[in-house]
Structure formats: C-alpha cells, structure tokens
Amino acid sequence: MSNVLGMDITAARDLVRIMNVDADSITQITSRLTQQLQSTPWYGPDAQRFTSDWSGQYVPALQRVVEALQANAAALAQQADDQETASS
C-alpha cells in the first residue's frame, strides 16, 4: 500500500461517467419493466400483490439506487475537480 494521497483524476472521471450511465440504465430498465408489467394480462390477488409490491417497494428502491449513484457521481466529480485544482 502506498503512502501517497490523492486520486487518479482520469480514473475518477471514468468512474463518474460509468456511475451516471448505469444510473440511466437502471432508470430505463425500471421503466421498461413497469411498461411490460402494465401490458401483461394478469388478474387476481397474485397480480394485485405483485403490482402493488412493484410500484410500492421495488420501483422506489431502484429510484433510491439511481439517486445514490447520481449523488456519489456528483461528489466524486467535485473531488476530481478539487484534486485537479490542488495539483495544478
């Protein structure tokens, strides 16, 4: 382990990009699954329970993951900017 402090700015910015791309992917997947669920003929208590769980638990959980990725990407981007400023 090295005693050097700091970050690889390029690697950090690559991670920021990946985090944002993956957040967008999760949003798109959530939307696609929601649309598919809404267009799937399925009736009865199991369907109602699953649909309720999907919209009440799973979609909000996925949205929280997206928000966490976006927030951490923004924080990491700021840290990369700060590191670049400090290194200049």
N, C-alpha and C positions, 0 to 999 in steps of 0.2 A: 504494500500500500504506500502510495506516495504522500509526502508531506506538503505537496503543492496545493494551494487553494485556488479556486476559480472554476471556470467551465469552458468546455469546448463550445464556442458560440455557434458554430455551424451545426454541430450535432444537436444542440438545444433547439435551434430554429427548425431543424428537420423533425424533431420530436413534436414541436408545436404544430407543424403542418400535419403530421400524422394524427395527432390528437384531434385536430379540427376536422380532418377528413373522416376519421372514424366516428366522431360525434354526428356528422352529417349522415353517414351511412346508417347509424342506429336510428336516426330520425326517419330516414327513408324506409328502412325495414319495418319500423313500427307502423308507419302509415300504410305500407303495402299489406302488412298482416291485418291491420284493422279493416281496410277495404275488403280484403278477402273474407274475413270473418263476417262482415256485414252482408256480403253477397252469397254466403254459403247457406243453402236451405237447411235449417236445423231448428227443430222445435221441441219444446218440452222443458222440464225443470233442469236437465243437464245443460241444455243450451243456454238457458237463462242464467244459471250459475256461472258457467264458463264466460259468457259475455260480460256479466257483472264483474267477475274477477279480472278479466282482461282490462276493462275500462277503469275499474276502481283500484286495482293493485298493480298490474303489470305495466300498463302504459305509464302511470305516474312514476314507477320505479325506473323505467327506461328513460323517462324525461330527466329524472334526477341524475342518472349516469351521464346523459348528454350535457347537462348543466355543469356537472363536476369536471368533465373533460374540457369544456369550454373555459371554465373559470381557471383551471390549472394551466391550460394552454396560455391564457392571457397573463397569468402570473409568471410563467416561465419565459414568455416573450419579453416581459418587462425586466426580468432578471438578466436575460441575454443582452438587452439594451444597456442595462446598468453595467454589466461586465465589459461590454464594448467601450462604453464611456470611460470606465476606470482604467482600461488597458491602453487607451489612446494617449 
